Amino acid sequence: MDYSQFLSAVSAARKENLIRLTSRLTEKKPSVIMISGGMPNPNYFPFKTASFTIEDGTTIEIGEALMKRALQYSTTQGIPELLSWLKDLQMSLHNPPTAKYSPDQGQMEICITTGSQDGLSKLKPLGCNIIKVPADKHGIIPEALKEILSRWRPEDAKKQNNNLPKFLYTVPNGSNPAGTSLTADCKKKIYQLARCYNFLIIEDDPYYFLQFEKTKAPTFLSMDVDGRVIRCDTFSKIISAGLRLGFLTGPKPLIDRVILHMQTSTMHTSTFSQILISELLHKWGQKGLLEHADRVMEFYRTQRDAMLAAADKWLKGLAEWYVPTAGIFLWIKIKGISDTYQMIMENALERGVSLVPGQSFSFDSSAPTPYFRASYSFASPDQMDQRDDGKKGRQQGYLKVQSNLLNG
């Protein structure tokens, strides 16, 4: 593929930071006398060792030598042992066809990011024209996407400086806020449209491990024969949100550009976070990670079921919703009203419940919407179903409050 057509002028003009380059080369040759970089002397860092107790009662020990490394600058792409582990994980979970390609063909590459959101910010083109694609209970409707793309001719995709869409952004599992998940058939149709009209697919999949069905749908990365998929993963939902660690997987020519952009912004993801996660993953192995992820998923499935029970109990006939098959959100449409903003931001808060009005997720934040988002990640089943005693300011049940508001 010709990846130059997907680069902005700013991205295309970026050059590698020479200080970062010398640091990376020095890391490969520890015997080199370091007088080029601006690395502080680790002997004067105040933290010397650390011990972390994990869920099974065992510990992760970070000794003095590893601590010096954890508190120091590191390469922009990520520490080598974590990158290697994650590449093995992606091969095991997705088996990308591009793994055996040459770099110019779009060989699979990975870089560590400061959470998935940081990865997305590196991919967002300047001055982009966003086109909304209709969705149903499964997410993007392939036929609707095809109808939108029919404004252009597929043969124009081969021309330079064409105005065809450059990429499709999707959260394929448990999308925020709607909680929808694309089926395997939908993904195949969307990928074929990407090939026909030559656009990239950004597969932002933070809820991949929180799919409630036994069989997970194949990912876009797993069907990418062209090197046109950039996948965003994160550990925020299953290990730690505060460590801020995610990773991008995609064609090397584009991941290399992301790395150049990181050199001028965050420089690299926290070395300490990378070391800690790497130590945990190497201790667990893939089997341990997947077992832990399954335990987290079972918790959220139980939480989802509790919220669905509360919704069916208190909002039946007043609202409608789809049953989420992944993620942590329930997207609710209130019948008979055009906008939920006042109900959520004033009335519900006065009664002690925090929800998110649908406007927060609209391209036009001033447009009225009958939707609101409820999350079942944190509140207990009892809190979701608490009775309303009518006293303002007291913690109420998530959905019981909405029922009272709608019934006056």
Backbone torsions as a table, in degrees:
resi	resn	phi	psi	omega
1	MET	NA	150.7	174.7
2	ASP	-92.4	99.1	-175.3
3	TYR	-79.6	-11.7	-177.9
4	SER	-61.5	-28.9	-178.0
5	GLN	-69.3	-15.4	-178.9
6	PHE	-99.1	2.3	-177.9
7	LEU	-97.4	136.9	171.9
8	SER	-73.3	166.4	179.5
9	ALA	-61.3	-37.7	179.8
10	VAL	-65.1	-46.2	-178.6
11	SER	-64.9	-41.7	-178.5
12	ALA	-64.6	-27.1	-176.6
13	ALA	-88.0	-8.3	-176.4
14	ARG	-68.5	141.4	175.6
15	LYS	-120.4	156.1	-178.5
16	GLU	-68.2	137.5	177.2
17	ASN	-68.5	120.9	-175.4
18	LEU	-65.0	-31.5	178.1
19	ILE	-66.3	-41.5	177.6
20	ARG	-65.4	-37.9	-179.3
21	LEU	-64.1	-46.4	-179.3
22	THR	-66.0	-35.3	178.5
23	SER	-65.1	-39.7	-180.0
24	ARG	-67.4	-40.6	179.5
25	LEU	-67.5	-36.5	178.9
26	THR	-66.5	-36.6	179.5
27	GLU	-62.7	-31.4	178.7
28	LYS	-76.9	-20.0	-179.9
29	LYS	-128.9	83.0	-175.8
30	PRO	-58.9	-21.6	-177.5
31	SER	-76.9	-10.2	-179.5
32	VAL	-67.2	137.2	176.7
33	ILE	-76.9	118.4	-173.7
34	MET	-87.6	102.1	171.9
35	ILE	-129.1	14.7	-178.4
36	SER	-99.3	-39.8	-173.0
37	GLY	-85.3	170.1	178.2
38	GLY	-104.9	33.9	-177.9
39	MET	-73.2	131.3	176.3
40	PRO	-68.1	154.9	-179.4
41	ASN	-73.6	118.1	-175.1
42	PRO	-67.5	-15.2	179.4
43	ASN	-65.3	-15.7	-177.7
44	TYR	-108.9	11.7	170.1
45	PHE	-75.0	136.3	-174.8
46	PRO	-73.2	-25.1	-178.6
47	PHE	-86.3	128.1	-175.0
48	LYS	-108.0	-45.0	179.5
49	THR	-144.3	167.4	176.9
50	ALA	-154.0	151.9	177.0
51	SER	-134.3	131.9	-178.2
52	PHE	-121.9	129.0	177.0
53	THR	-93.5	126.7	-180.0
54	ILE	-100.6	178.8	-166.4
55	GLU	-62.2	-26.5	-179.5
56	ASP	-89.0	5.5	177.9
57	GLY	92.5	-11.8	177.3
58	THR	-79.4	169.9	-176.0
59	THR	-123.6	157.6	170.0
60	ILE	-112.1	121.9	-177.8
61	GLU	-104.6	127.1	174.1
62	ILE	-109.2	103.8	-177.9
63	GLY	-75.3	-179.4	-173.3
64	GLU	-63.8	-41.7	-178.8
65	ALA	-66.1	-44.3	180.0
66	LEU	-68.5	-33.9	178.7
67	MET	-64.7	-40.1	176.8
68	LYS	-57.5	-40.2	179.6
69	ARG	-71.7	-38.2	-177.8
70	ALA	-65.7	-27.8	-177.4
71	LEU	-95.4	4.4	-175.7
72	GLN	-104.3	164.7	170.2
73	TYR	-58.6	155.1	175.2
74	SER	-141.5	178.5	-178.5
75	THR	-67.0	151.4	-175.5
76	THR	-63.5	-40.5	-175.4
77	GLN	-66.2	-32.2	-177.7
78	GLY	135.4	161.4	-179.3
79	ILE	-70.8	141.3	-171.0
80	PRO	-57.3	-42.2	-175.3
81	GLU	-68.8	-29.9	177.2
82	LEU	-76.1	-42.0	177.1
83	LEU	-58.4	-43.6	-179.9
84	SER	-62.9	-43.1	180.0
85	TRP	-63.3	-42.5	-178.0
86	LEU	-69.6	-34.3	175.7
87	LYS	-62.9	-42.0	176.9
88	ASP	-63.1	-38.8	178.8
89	LEU	-63.5	-46.1	-179.9
90	GLN	-63.6	-37.0	176.8
91	MET	-63.7	-41.3	-178.3
92	SER	-69.8	-42.1	-175.9
93	LEU	-81.7	-37.9	-169.8
94	HIS	-121.9	-21.6	-179.1
95	ASN	44.4	60.1	-176.0
96	PRO	-60.9	131.0	176.7
97	PRO	-56.9	-28.3	-175.4
98	THR	-75.4	-7.0	-177.1
99	ALA	-59.6	-29.1	-177.7
100	LYS	-102.9	7.5	178.7
101	TYR	-77.4	165.4	172.0
102	SER	-78.6	160.9	179.6
103	PRO	-54.5	-43.0	-178.5
104	ASP	-66.9	-26.6	178.8
105	GLN	-80.5	-7.8	-179.5
106	GLY	105.9	33.2	179.3
107	GLN	-50.5	138.6	179.6
108	MET	-58.7	129.9	177.4
109	GLU	-136.4	157.2	-178.6
110	ILE	-131.7	144.1	168.0
111	CYS	-138.9	148.6	-179.7
112	ILE	-85.0	138.6	179.4
113	THR	-125.6	163.5	178.5
114	THR	-82.1	73.0	-173.7
115	GLY	81.3	163.6	-179.4
116	SER	-65.2	-33.6	-179.3
117	GLN	-61.2	-38.3	178.2
118	ASP	-63.6	-40.1	177.8
119	GLY	-61.8	-40.9	179.8
120	LEU	-64.9	-39.2	-178.9
121	SER	-63.8	-28.7	178.8
122	LYS	-75.3	-18.0	-177.4
123	LEU	-98.9	-11.3	-174.7
124	LYS	-75.1	114.8	-179.6
125	PRO	-72.3	151.8	179.8
126	LEU	-75.0	137.0	176.2
127	GLY	62.7	35.3	-175.7
128	CYS	-74.5	150.8	176.4
129	ASN	-101.6	109.5	-174.6
130	ILE	-88.3	128.5	177.8
131	ILE	-113.0	122.3	180.0
132	LYS	-77.2	139.9	177.8
133	VAL	-115.6	126.6	179.6
134	PRO	-57.9	149.5	-179.0
135	ALA	-136.1	159.9	174.0
136	ASP	-126.9	-157.4	-175.9
137	LYS	-66.5	-12.9	178.0
138	HIS	-102.3	-4.0	-176.7
139	GLY	107.2	-146.6	-177.7
140	ILE	-53.3	133.5	176.9
141	ILE	-91.4	112.2	-176.4
142	PRO	-55.0	-40.0	-179.1
143	GLU	-65.4	-35.9	177.1
144	ALA	-68.6	-39.3	176.2
145	LEU	-62.9	-42.0	178.3
146	LYS	-62.3	-38.9	178.8
147	GLU	-64.0	-41.5	177.7
148	ILE	-63.8	-44.2	-178.2
149	LEU	-68.8	-19.0	-179.2
150	SER	-67.6	-7.3	174.3
151	ARG	-66.8	-22.2	-179.8
152	TRP	-112.9	164.3	175.6
153	ARG	-101.1	134.4	-179.6
154	PRO	-55.4	-34.9	-178.3
155	GLU	-66.4	-21.2	178.3
156	ASP	-70.5	-18.0	-179.5
157	ALA	-64.0	-22.5	-179.1
158	LYS	-83.8	-10.4	-178.1
159	LYS	-85.6	147.0	176.6
160	GLN	-71.8	148.9	176.4
161	ASN	57.6	31.8	176.5
162	ASN	-75.6	161.9	-177.2
163	ASN	-104.4	22.7	176.0
164	LEU	-67.9	155.2	175.4
165	PRO	-55.8	139.7	-176.1
166	LYS	-92.1	-29.1	177.2
167	PHE	-156.5	156.5	173.3
168	LEU	-109.6	128.5	176.4
169	TYR	-103.2	130.9	179.2
170	THR	-147.7	144.3	167.4
171	VAL	-104.4	99.4	-167.9
172	PRO	-74.4	-20.1	-176.7
173	ASN	-129.4	125.8	176.6
174	GLY	56.5	43.5	-170.8
175	SER	-56.7	147.8	177.9
176	ASN	-95.9	118.0	13.8
177	PRO	-103.3	-9.4	-165.6
178	ALA	-74.3	-19.4	-179.9
179	GLY	73.5	16.2	-177.2
180	THR	-83.2	157.4	178.9
181	SER	-136.6	127.9	-179.6
182	LEU	-70.7	140.0	175.4
183	THR	-81.3	165.7	178.6
184	ALA	-60.3	-40.6	-179.2
185	ASP	-64.1	-41.6	178.5
186	CYS	-62.4	-42.4	-179.4
187	LYS	-63.6	-41.4	179.5
188	LYS	-62.5	-42.2	179.3
189	LYS	-65.8	-41.2	179.5
190	ILE	-65.7	-41.3	179.9
191	TYR	-64.4	-38.2	178.2
192	GLN	-65.0	-35.6	175.6
193	LEU	-66.3	-37.0	177.3
194	ALA	-62.7	-39.1	178.3
195	ARG	-68.3	-41.3	-177.3
196	CYS	-66.3	-43.0	-176.2
197	TYR	-103.5	6.5	173.2
198	ASN	53.0	58.4	172.0
199	PHE	-121.8	160.7	178.7
200	LEU	-84.5	159.2	173.9
201	ILE	-120.3	122.0	173.6
202	ILE	-97.4	109.3	-176.5
203	GLU	-98.7	93.6	-179.1
204	ASP	-90.9	107.9	-167.6
205	ASP	-125.9	60.5	-178.2
206	PRO	-68.1	-19.5	-177.0
207	TYR	-106.4	21.6	-178.7
208	TYR	-54.6	-44.1	-177.3
209	PHE	-80.9	-5.7	-179.8
210	LEU	-106.0	38.6	173.5
211	GLN	-88.8	130.8	-172.3
212	PHE	-88.4	-14.1	176.4
213	GLU	-80.2	151.9	-177.9
214	LYS	-64.6	-38.6	-179.0
215	THR	-103.1	122.6	179.1
216	LYS	-81.4	139.5	177.0
217	ALA	-67.5	146.0	177.4
218	PRO	-60.4	146.5	-179.5
219	THR	-87.0	162.6	173.9
220	PHE	-61.0	-36.9	-179.9
221	LEU	-60.9	-35.8	-177.4
222	SER	-71.2	-19.4	-178.7
223	MET	-110.3	11.6	-174.3
224	ASP	-84.7	94.9	179.7
225	VAL	-89.5	-10.2	-176.1
226	ASP	-102.7	-18.5	-170.8
227	GLY	78.5	46.9	-179.0
228	ARG	-120.9	8.8	-179.1
229	VAL	-110.5	130.3	171.6
230	ILE	-113.9	116.4	-175.8
231	ARG	-102.8	133.5	178.1
232	CYS	-108.9	121.6	176.4
233	ASP	-120.5	159.0	179.5
234	THR	-149.4	153.1	173.4
235	PHE	-98.0	4.0	-174.5
236	SER	-61.1	-36.1	-173.6
237	LYS	-86.7	-17.2	-176.0
238	ILE	-121.9	-16.5	-179.9
239	ILE	-123.1	-57.2	179.8
240	SER	-164.3	129.6	174.6
241	ALA	-79.9	-32.8	-175.0
242	GLY	-76.6	-22.3	178.0
243	LEU	-70.0	-18.7	176.0
244	ARG	53.8	65.2	-179.8
245	LEU	-133.8	120.9	175.1
246	GLY	-137.1	-176.9	177.4
247	PHE	-155.6	147.3	177.5
248	LEU	-103.7	139.1	174.3
249	THR	-126.2	128.3	-178.8
250	GLY	-176.7	-172.0	-179.4
251	PRO	-64.5	134.6	-174.8
252	LYS	-52.8	-43.3	-179.3
253	PRO	-57.9	-32.9	179.9
254	LEU	-85.1	-38.5	177.1
255	ILE	-63.4	-36.5	176.5
256	ASP	-60.3	-37.0	178.4
257	ARG	-69.0	-37.2	176.3
258	VAL	-61.9	-42.4	179.8
259	ILE	-62.0	-41.6	177.5
260	LEU	-61.7	-38.3	178.7
261	HIS	-67.1	-39.7	178.6
262	MET	-63.1	-32.7	-179.8
263	GLN	-62.3	-23.5	-179.9
264	THR	-101.4	0.9	-179.1
265	SER	-124.2	-92.7	-177.5
266	THR	-77.3	-15.2	-176.9
267	MET	73.8	-52.0	172.6
268	HIS	-170.3	160.0	174.8
269	THR	-69.9	149.0	-178.9
270	SER	-42.7	120.7	178.0
271	THR	-62.0	-38.4	-179.5
272	PHE	-61.5	-46.2	178.0
273	SER	-59.8	-41.8	179.9
274	GLN	-64.4	-44.0	179.6
275	ILE	-62.0	-45.2	-177.8
276	LEU	-63.8	-47.1	178.8
277	ILE	-64.6	-41.0	-179.9
278	SER	-61.5	-44.4	178.6
279	GLU	-61.6	-41.7	179.3
280	LEU	-64.2	-46.7	-177.4
281	LEU	-65.9	-39.5	177.9
282	HIS	-68.3	-31.2	177.1
283	LYS	-70.8	-43.8	-178.7
284	TRP	-72.7	-44.7	-166.4
285	GLY	76.4	172.1	-179.9
286	GLN	-61.2	-38.3	-179.4
287	LYS	-60.8	-43.9	179.7
288	GLY	-65.2	-40.9	178.2
289	LEU	-61.5	-47.1	-177.2
290	LEU	-66.6	-36.0	177.1
291	GLU	-65.3	-42.6	177.3
292	HIS	-63.4	-45.4	179.8
293	ALA	-59.9	-37.8	178.6
294	ASP	-65.3	-38.4	177.5
295	ARG	-64.5	-40.8	177.4
296	VAL	-64.1	-44.5	179.8
297	MET	-60.3	-42.4	-179.9
298	GLU	-61.8	-38.2	177.1
299	PHE	-61.4	-48.1	-177.8
300	TYR	-68.8	-31.0	176.4
301	ARG	-65.5	-40.7	176.4
302	THR	-63.6	-41.4	177.1
303	GLN	-62.4	-43.5	178.4
304	ARG	-59.3	-46.1	-178.3
305	ASP	-61.7	-36.8	178.6
306	ALA	-66.3	-41.0	179.7
307	MET	-70.5	-37.7	176.9
308	LEU	-62.8	-37.8	177.7
309	ALA	-64.5	-41.3	178.8
310	ALA	-67.3	-40.0	178.8
311	ALA	-64.0	-43.2	179.8
312	ASP	-65.6	-33.3	-178.5
313	LYS	-73.6	-43.4	-171.0
314	TRP	-104.1	-24.4	-173.6
315	LEU	-114.3	2.3	-179.6
316	LYS	-59.5	126.3	-177.8
317	GLY	88.7	-18.7	179.7
318	LEU	-100.7	-23.1	-175.4
319	ALA	-148.5	170.4	176.6
320	GLU	-139.4	154.7	-176.3
321	TRP	-161.2	159.5	171.7
322	TYR	-97.6	150.1	176.6
323	VAL	-79.1	114.8	179.8
324	PRO	-69.0	137.1	177.8
325	THR	-101.7	5.9	178.6
326	ALA	-166.4	165.4	171.8
327	GLY	85.5	-158.8	-172.6
328	ILE	-133.1	16.2	-173.4
329	PHE	-125.8	146.0	170.7
330	LEU	-119.1	123.3	-175.5
331	TRP	-102.6	115.1	-169.6
332	ILE	-116.7	132.6	177.0
333	LYS	-107.9	121.4	179.3
334	ILE	-85.0	129.5	-180.0
335	LYS	-78.7	143.9	170.9
336	GLY	83.4	-0.6	175.7
337	ILE	-129.0	154.0	-176.4
338	SER	-94.9	-20.1	-175.6
339	ASP	-149.5	136.8	-178.9
340	THR	-101.1	1.2	-170.4
341	TYR	-57.5	-54.0	-177.8
342	GLN	-64.6	-39.5	-179.3
343	MET	-60.8	-39.6	-177.0
344	ILE	-83.5	-48.1	-172.0
345	MET	-81.0	-17.9	179.8
346	GLU	-118.4	-64.3	-173.3
347	ASN	-64.0	-47.1	-178.3
348	ALA	-66.2	-42.3	179.7
349	LEU	-62.8	-37.6	177.9
350	GLU	-61.5	-28.3	-179.8
351	ARG	-96.3	9.5	170.3
352	GLY	88.3	23.5	180.0
353	VAL	-128.4	133.0	178.5
354	SER	-106.9	120.4	174.9
355	LEU	-129.2	179.0	-179.7
356	VAL	-121.8	121.7	178.6
357	PRO	-68.5	151.7	-176.3
358	GLY	-60.5	-24.7	-179.9
359	GLN	-56.9	-29.5	-177.6
360	SER	-62.3	-18.6	-175.6
361	PHE	-113.7	12.3	-178.3
362	SER	-98.1	146.6	174.6
363	PHE	-61.6	-35.0	177.0
364	ASP	-106.2	97.9	-173.3
365	SER	-67.5	-10.9	179.4
366	SER	-95.2	-8.9	-177.6
367	ALA	-75.9	135.8	178.5
368	PRO	-68.4	149.7	177.9
369	THR	-148.8	141.2	-179.8
370	PRO	-85.1	7.1	-175.2
371	TYR	-97.8	156.5	164.6
372	PHE	-146.4	159.7	-178.3
373	ARG	-110.8	131.1	173.8
374	ALA	-116.7	135.8	178.2
375	SER	-106.8	134.1	178.1
376	TYR	-102.7	19.5	-176.0
377	SER	-78.1	-30.9	-167.3
378	PHE	-118.1	-44.0	-178.0
379	ALA	-65.9	145.2	177.8
380	SER	-77.9	160.3	176.0
381	PRO	-54.9	-37.4	178.1
382	ASP	-64.8	-39.4	178.5
383	GLN	-66.9	-35.7	177.7
384	MET	-63.4	-26.3	-171.3
385	ASP	-121.6	18.1	179.6
386	GLN	-61.5	148.1	176.5
387	ARG	-79.1	150.8	-179.8
388	ASP	-95.3	117.4	179.5
389	ASP	-93.1	3.9	175.0
390	GLY	84.7	-2.4	-179.1
391	LYS	-89.8	120.6	179.8
392	LYS	-65.2	144.7	176.6
393	GLY	89.6	-13.2	178.4
394	ARG	-87.3	144.1	179.5
395	GLN	-60.0	122.3	-179.1
396	GLN	-109.8	171.2	172.9
397	GLY	-72.1	142.3	-179.4
398	TYR	-48.2	-57.0	-168.0
399	LEU	-97.9	-21.4	173.0
400	LYS	-62.7	-40.6	178.4
401	VAL	-59.6	-45.7	-179.5
402	GLN	-60.7	-37.9	177.6
403	SER	-62.2	-44.7	179.5
404	ASN	-64.3	-40.5	179.9
405	LEU	-63.0	-41.5	-178.2
406	LEU	-72.2	-28.8	-179.8
407	ASN	-92.6	3.3	178.1
408	GLY	79.5	NA	NA
